Amino acid sequence: MIGSRPAPSLPDMKGPGEFSVPNGRTEAPQRGSANDRIIASWSRFGPYLVSTILLILGYLHYAPGAAYSLSAEHYRAWSFPAFRYSDLIWLYLRDELDRRPLPYIDYPLEYPPLTGLMSWLLSWSPDLPAYFALTYALLATCALLAVWALQHVNGANVWLFAASPALFFYTGHQWDMAAIGITALAVLALERGREGWGVAGLIAATSLKLFPVVFIAAAVVERIRDRRYRSAAGISLFFAVGSVAINLPVAMLNIEGWSFFFRWNRDRLADSGIWVLWRGVPTDDLTRWSAVAALAGGIALSALVFRSRGPIMIPLGATYLLWWLLVNKTFTTHLMLWAFLSIALLSAPWWLWGLISAIDLAGFQLGNYLNLYNVSDFQNTPLIRKAVTNIYDPMQIARSVVLFVSVLWGVHVVRMEGLRASYVAIGTKLRSHPSLARVPSKLSGVSRMKSWLA
């Protein structure tokens, strides 16, 4: 059942004079060279420094918009041409949060309940600039918590998240970073065998954004494969009860307000990703196709791991997530945050990180340009109309190709026993997967960096 169950681990594989530090890195002995100490310090503190710089720049980029508090239309008319639009500011103005209305009760909200609770608590700020500053501080803290968690998740590469341009683009753009921070902490807890904390974190994260549910599915699949049926049932029951406890009170107060999130996602146009190839198909049909594709892909990925050995929860969950992003009928640019989280958990190669970063940069700027179409002064501009017709669809296909390549990398990690072995928690007993004792570990972070510098 749910509890603090020790996770399997690799046997001691350290060389003479070395000792373990988080994320499978190896710290040089005290008498090592100055170069080794510098590299070890950068490996430890560098992700925080880089991500903090990106977060500060992100705040400076979006904060001026908080001064345009006359109306939602007033803010959009400024932010779109300035390429500084933030949903956090616009939703504050659209929903008149300065009056402290109750989400789902007084107005519908296109987010799960805990996001509504956060926005309501923060709405007690004295004005819009204070609201945005406090909201950004909370989301930036969640980003740094994600960096800390990824640095401690064995098998992950924290740099792929900490150095991603998405931290600059989207931390102040949408609410997703709150769910990402909690998801990263929950994944770490599950890897360390702290199932209770891990599932509780995923309950909270899924009540902020739906995507983290993939890691519950992956944890259950791993336990079924290992014939740990009682643990699989316990996780499923705990997650179900926790989710109902959060959602049921809101649904009982106003079922229409609570269900708006589901109806809104169901009725959204399938105007992004691979679905631009079927623009003539009715939205209802594409919604079903997208759901069937997501479910079929999840089943196929699960089938790949049932004869595998070693830990699969993290790489399988990350690959589930990438597949979901690929076939989801609606893809907005801020969802790239979840792609960067996934490839960090999969420790993807840097060339793939570069591809994702490049397509994200291009997509973000193109999205800013196309947003001008929402401003009346620009709606009839010929270049914008041509861009919608001739640039938007190719960009969607290009991003889908990059996401598909990321899915293939996830499949590669899931299928390769040596790569899966890196996800074994260090410092615990080797129980469920004794064959991993014969699997060599990956290079430590310091060794990889020394090789790269060489």
PADOPA-733383 format. One line per 3 residues: number of its first residue (from 1); their letters; for each residue z, x, y negated of C-alpha. Coordinates in steps of 0.1 Angstrom, whole numbers, plus 5000, padded with zeros to 4 digits. Last residue first. Layout:
N
NUM = a = Z/X/Y ~ ... $
//
This chain:
454
454 = alw = 4766/5383/4817 ~ 4779/5356/4794 ~ 4769/5330/4820 $
451 = skm = 4786/5349/4848 ~ 4818/5352/4828 ~ 4817/5315/4820 $
448 = rsv = 4813/5306/4856 ~ 4841/5329/4867 ~ 4864/5315/4840 $
445 = gsl = 4857/5279/4851 ~ 4862/5287/4888 ~ 4833/5290/4911 $
442 = ksp = 4830/5262/4935 ~ 4853/5260/4966 ~ 4842/5271/5000 $
439 = vra = 4843/5245/5027 ~ 4860/5255/5059 ~ 4894/5239/5050 $
436 = lsp = 4874/5208/5040 ~ 4872/5199/5077 ~ 4909/5189/5075 $
433 = hsr = 4899/5158/5055 ~ 4927/5132/5056 ~ 4956/5155/5053 $
430 = lkt = 4954/5187/5034 ~ 4987/5188/5015 ~ 4989/5188/4977 $
427 = gia = 4987/5216/4952 ~ 4951/5211/4941 ~ 4935/5177/4943 $
424 = vys = 4903/5176/4962 ~ 4873/5169/4940 ~ 4857/5203/4946 $
421 = arl = 4852/5194/4982 ~ 4825/5169/4971 ~ 4803/5197/4961 $
418 = gem = 4805/5215/4994 ~ 4800/5183/5013 ~ 4767/5175/4996 $
415 = rvv = 4758/5138/4998 ~ 4778/5125/4970 ~ 4768/5154/4947 $
412 = hvg = 4731/5148/4954 ~ 4735/5111/4949 ~ 4751/5118/4915 $
409 = wlv = 4722/5141/4906 ~ 4698/5114/4915 ~ 4717/5090/4893 $
406 = svf = 4713/5115/4864 ~ 4676/5117/4871 ~ 4675/5079/4868 $
403 = lvv = 4694/5080/4835 ~ 4668/5104/4822 ~ 4639/5082/4833 $
400 = sra = 4656/5052/4817 ~ 4660/5071/4784 ~ 4622/5078/4785 $
397 = iqm = 4614/5041/4793 ~ 4635/5029/4764 ~ 4619/5054/4740 $
394 = pdy = 4585/5043/4751 ~ 4594/5007/4743 ~ 4608/5014/4708 $
391 = int = 4580/5036/4696 ~ 4548/5015/4694 ~ 4558/4978/4687 $
388 = vak = 4591/4982/4670 ~ 4578/5013/4652 ~ 4547/4993/4640 $
385 = ril = 4569/4967/4625 ~ 4590/4994/4608 ~ 4559/5011/4594 $
382 = ptn = 4545/4979/4580 ~ 4577/4970/4559 ~ 4581/4932/4562 $
379 = qfd = 4617/4932/4573 ~ 4627/4960/4549 ~ 4642/4941/4519 $
376 = svn = 4656/4915/4543 ~ 4678/4940/4561 ~ 4679/4934/4599 $
373 = yln = 4646/4953/4603 ~ 4665/4983/4589 ~ 4681/4984/4623 $
370 = lyn = 4649/5000/4636 ~ 4656/5032/4617 ~ 4692/5034/4629 $
367 = glq = 4680/5027/4665 ~ 4654/5055/4662 ~ 4681/5079/4650 $
364 = fga = 4704/5070/4679 ~ 4676/5070/4704 ~ 4664/5105/4694 $
361 = ldi = 4699/5119/4695 ~ 4706/5102/4728 ~ 4674/5114/4743 $
358 = asi = 4682/5150/4733 ~ 4718/5147/4745 ~ 4708/5133/4779 $
355 = lgw = 4682/5160/4784 ~ 4706/5188/4773 ~ 4733/5174/4797 $
352 = lww = 4707/5175/4824 ~ 4699/5212/4816 ~ 4736/5219/4816 $
349 = pas = 4740/5210/4852 ~ 4761/5180/4861 ~ 4798/5183/4867 $
346 = lla = 4799/5148/4883 ~ 4829/5138/4862 ~ 4812/5152/4831 $
343 = isl = 4780/5134/4841 ~ 4798/5101/4842 ~ 4817/5105/4809 $
340 = faw = 4784/5115/4792 ~ 4767/5084/4806 ~ 4797/5062/4795 $
337 = lml = 4793/5075/4759 ~ 4756/5067/4762 ~ 4767/5031/4760 $
334 = htt = 4766/5036/4722 ~ 4728/5033/4723 ~ 4726/4997/4733 $
331 = ftk = 4714/4988/4768 ~ 4708/4952/4779 ~ 4695/4942/4813 $
328 = nvl = 4717/4967/4831 ~ 4695/4986/4856 ~ 4701/5022/4843 $
325 = lww = 4736/5017/4830 ~ 4746/5002/4864 ~ 4731/5032/4882 $
322 = lly = 4750/5056/4860 ~ 4783/5037/4867 ~ 4778/5036/4904 $
319 = tag = 4771/5074/4903 ~ 4804/5079/4884 ~ 4823/5058/4910 $
316 = lpi = 4807/5077/4939 ~ 4815/5111/4923 ~ 4851/5101/4917 $
313 = mip = 4860/5082/4948 ~ 4842/5105/4973 ~ 4869/5128/4986 $
310 = grs = 4861/5145/5019 ~ 4839/5136/5048 ~ 4806/5117/5049 $
307 = rfv = 4796/5090/5074 ~ 4803/5061/5051 ~ 4790/5079/5020 $
304 = las = 4753/5069/5018 ~ 4761/5033/5026 ~ 4781/5030/4994 $
301 = lai = 4751/5042/4974 ~ 4729/5015/4990 ~ 4755/4988/4984 $
298 = gga = 4758/4998/4947 ~ 4720/4999/4943 ~ 4717/4964/4958 $
295 = laa = 4745/4950/4935 ~ 4730/4965/4903 ~ 4694/4954/4913 $
292 = vas = 4706/4919/4921 ~ 4725/4917/4887 ~ 4694/4929/4868 $
289 = wrt = 4671/4906/4886 ~ 4694/4876/4879 ~ 4695/4884/4842 $
286 = ldd = 4658/4890/4842 ~ 4652/4855/4855 ~ 4674/4839/4829 $
283 = tpv = 4658/4859/4802 ~ 4623/4845/4810 ~ 4597/4871/4820 $
280 = grw = 4571/4881/4794 ~ 4590/4912/4784 ~ 4587/4927/4818 $
277 = lvw = 4582/4964/4812 ~ 4609/4962/4785 ~ 4633/4957/4815 $
274 = igs = 4634/4994/4822 ~ 4658/4999/4794 ~ 4660/4974/4766 $
271 = dal = 4650/4939/4755 ~ 4667/4918/4782 ~ 4678/4892/4757 $
268 = rdr = 4714/4883/4757 ~ 4723/4850/4774 ~ 4744/4863/4802 $
265 = nwr = 4762/4888/4780 ~ 4772/4861/4755 ~ 4781/4837/4783 $
262 = fff = 4805/4862/4798 ~ 4822/4872/4766 ~ 4823/4836/4755 $
259 = swg = 4844/4827/4785 ~ 4877/4834/4767 ~ 4868/4813/4736 $
256 = ein = 4856/4784/4757 ~ 4886/4785/4780 ~ 4910/4784/4751 $
253 = lma = 4948/4787/4757 ~ 4944/4787/4795 ~ 4917/4813/4794 $
250 = vpl = 4939/4836/4772 ~ 4968/4832/4796 ~ 4946/4838/4826 $
247 = nia = 4929/4870/4815 ~ 4958/4896/4815 ~ 4976/4883/4846 $
244 = vsg = 4943/4876/4863 ~ 4933/4913/4859 ~ 4967/4925/4872 $
241 = vaf = 4965/4902/4903 ~ 4930/4912/4911 ~ 4937/4949/4907 $
238 = fls = 4969/4948/4927 ~ 4951/4928/4955 ~ 4922/4952/4957 $
235 = iga = 4944/4983/4956 ~ 4966/4968/4984 ~ 4937/4958/5005 $
232 = asr = 4922/4993/5004 ~ 4956/5008/5011 ~ 4960/4986/5041 $
229 = yrr = 4926/4993/5053 ~ 4930/5031/5054 ~ 4901/5034/5078 $
226 = dri = 4888/5065/5060 ~ 4856/5047/5052 ~ 4876/5017/5041 $
223 = rev = 4897/5039/5018 ~ 4867/5055/5002 ~ 4850/5021/4997 $
220 = vaa = 4882/5008/4980 ~ 4884/5038/4956 ~ 4847/5034/4948 $
217 = aif = 4850/4997/4940 ~ 4881/5004/4918 ~ 4860/5032/4901 $
214 = vvp = 4832/5007/4894 ~ 4856/4984/4876 ~ 4856/5009/4847 $
211 = flk = 4824/4993/4833 ~ 4839/4960/4822 ~ 4853/4971/4788 $
208 = lst = 4888/4966/4774 ~ 4902/4945/4803 ~ 4884/4969/4826 $
205 = aai = 4904/4998/4810 ~ 4937/4979/4814 ~ 4931/4972/4851 $
202 = lga = 4918/5007/4856 ~ 4950/5021/4842 ~ 4971/4999/4865 $
199 = vgw = 4950/5011/4894 ~ 4956/5048/4886 ~ 4993/5043/4879 $
196 = ger = 4999/5026/4913 ~ 4975/5050/4931 ~ 4992/5082/4921 $
193 = gre = 4974/5103/4947 ~ 4964/5131/4923 ~ 4928/5118/4924 $
190 = lal = 4939/5083/4915 ~ 4959/5096/4885 ~ 4930/5116/4873 $
187 = val = 4907/5085/4876 ~ 4933/5065/4856 ~ 4935/5091/4828 $
184 = ati = 4897/5091/4825 ~ 4895/5053/4825 ~ 4922/5051/4798 $
181 = gia = 4902/5074/4775 ~ 4869/5056/4783 ~ 4884/5021/4776 $
178 = amd = 4896/5032/4741 ~ 4863/5050/4735 ~ 4843/5018/4739 $
175 = wqh = 4854/5001/4708 ~ 4822/5007/4688 ~ 4808/5029/4660 $
172 = gty = 4836/5051/4650 ~ 4837/5069/4683 ~ 4799/5064/4686 $
169 = ffl = 4778/5091/4669 ~ 4802/5120/4666 ~ 4816/5117/4702 $
166 = aps = 4781/5109/4714 ~ 4770/5144/4703 ~ 4786/5157/4736 $
163 = aaf = 4807/5188/4734 ~ 4839/5173/4748 ~ 4820/5153/4775 $
160 = lwv = 4799/5180/4792 ~ 4826/5205/4783 ~ 4851/5188/4806 $
157 = nag = 4833/5197/4837 ~ 4847/5177/4866 ~ 4854/5188/4902 $
154 = nvh = 4892/5187/4898 ~ 4902/5164/4871 ~ 4926/5183/4848 $
151 = qla = 4901/5191/4820 ~ 4887/5156/4824 ~ 4922/5142/4817 $
148 = wva = 4927/5163/4785 ~ 4892/5155/4772 ~ 4898/5118/4779 $
145 = lla = 4931/5120/4761 ~ 4912/5136/4732 ~ 4888/5106/4731 $
142 = cta = 4917/5082/4733 ~ 4933/5099/4703 ~ 4899/5095/4685 $
139 = lla = 4899/5058/4693 ~ 4934/5053/4678 ~ 4927/5074/4647 $
136 = ytl = 4894/5055/4643 ~ 4913/5022/4644 ~ 4939/5034/4619 $
133 = afy = 4913/5047/4595 ~ 4892/5015/4599 ~ 4921/4992/4592 $
130 = apl = 4933/5013/4563 ~ 4898/5012/4547 ~ 4896/4974/4554 $
127 = dps = 4929/4964/4538 ~ 4967/4962/4544 ~ 4966/4968/4582 $
124 = wsl = 4976/4937/4601 ~ 4941/4936/4615 ~ 4951/4965/4638 $
121 = lws = 4971/4941/4660 ~ 4942/4917/4661 ~ 4916/4944/4669 $
118 = mlg = 4938/4957/4698 ~ 4944/4922/4712 ~ 4907/4914/4711 $
115 = tlp = 4900/4947/4729 ~ 4926/4937/4755 ~ 4909/4904/4761 $
112 = pye = 4873/4914/4770 ~ 4847/4917/4742 ~ 4822/4894/4727 $
109 = lpy = 4847/4876/4706 ~ 4849/4838/4698 ~ 4870/4826/4669 $
106 = diy = 4903/4810/4663 ~ 4915/4811/4699 ~ 4894/4838/4715 $
103 = plp = 4907/4862/4689 ~ 4936/4850/4668 ~ 4929/4851/4631 $
100 = rrd = 4946/4877/4609 ~ 4932/4866/4575 ~ 4920/4902/4568 $
97 = led = 4902/4899/4602 ~ 4875/4878/4585 ~ 4854/4877/4618 $
94 = rly = 4823/4890/4602 ~ 4841/4914/4579 ~ 4862/4931/4606 $
91 = lwi = 4833/4928/4630 ~ 4811/4948/4605 ~ 4837/4975/4601 $
88 = lds = 4841/4982/4638 ~ 4804/4976/4645 ~ 4797/5007/4624 $
85 = yrf = 4765/5012/4604 ~ 4760/5046/4588 ~ 4722/5051/4587 $
82 = apf = 4723/5048/4549 ~ 4696/5021/4550 ~ 4716/5002/4577 $
79 = swa = 4750/5007/4560 ~ 4744/4993/4526 ~ 4727/4959/4534 $
76 = ryh = 4749/4957/4564 ~ 4781/4959/4543 ~ 4769/4933/4518 $
73 = eas = 4760/4910/4547 ~ 4794/4913/4562 ~ 4810/4905/4529 $
70 = lsy = 4827/4922/4498 ~ 4842/4950/4519 ~ 4818/4978/4511 $
67 = aag = 4845/5005/4507 ~ 4849/5007/4545 ~ 4813/5021/4547 $
64 = pay = 4826/5054/4533 ~ 4845/5059/4566 ~ 4814/5062/4589 $
61 = hly = 4803/5098/4585 ~ 4836/5113/4575 ~ 4851/5098/4606 $
58 = gli = 4823/5112/4628 ~ 4827/5146/4613 ~ 4864/5145/4622 $
55 = lli = 4856/5135/4657 ~ 4830/5162/4662 ~ 4854/5188/4650 $
52 = tsv = 4881/5175/4673 ~ 4857/5176/4702 ~ 4849/5212/4696 $
49 = lyp = 4885/5223/4692 ~ 4898/5203/4721 ~ 4871/5216/4744 $
46 = gfr = 4878/5252/4733 ~ 4916/5251/4741 ~ 4916/5259/4778 $
43 = sws = 4882/5275/4784 ~ 4886/5293/4751 ~ 4920/5307/4761 $
40 = aii = 4906/5318/4795 ~ 4876/5335/4779 ~ 4899/5353/4754 $
37 = rdn = 4922/5364/4782 ~ 4894/5377/4803 ~ 4880/5397/4773 $
34 = asg = 4914/5412/4767 ~ 4914/5426/4802 ~ 4938/5415/4828 $
31 = rqp = 4975/5427/4829 ~ 4988/5391/4826 ~ 4967/5380/4856 $
28 = aet = 4936/5361/4849 ~ 4938/5323/4851 ~ 4916/5306/4877 $
25 = rgn = 4901/5272/4869 ~ 4903/5244/4895 ~ 4906/5217/4868 $
22 = pvs = 4942/5227/4859 ~ 4956/5262/4865 ~ 4959/5281/4898 $
19 = feg = 4972/5316/4902 ~ 4954/5349/4907 ~ 4967/5384/4916 $
16 = pgk = 4950/5386/4949 ~ 4923/5359/4954 ~ 4929/5322/4955 $
13 = mdp = 4918/5301/4984 ~ 4949/5282/4991 ~ 4939/5253/5013 $
10 = lsp = 4920/5224/4998 ~ 4937/5192/4990 ~ 4943/5157/5004 $
7 = apr = 4960/5132/4981 ~ 4997/5126/4982 ~ 5006/5089/4981 $
4 = sgi = 5025/5077/4951 ~ 5023/5040/4958 ~ 5001/5010/4963 $
1 = m = 5000/5000/5000 $
//
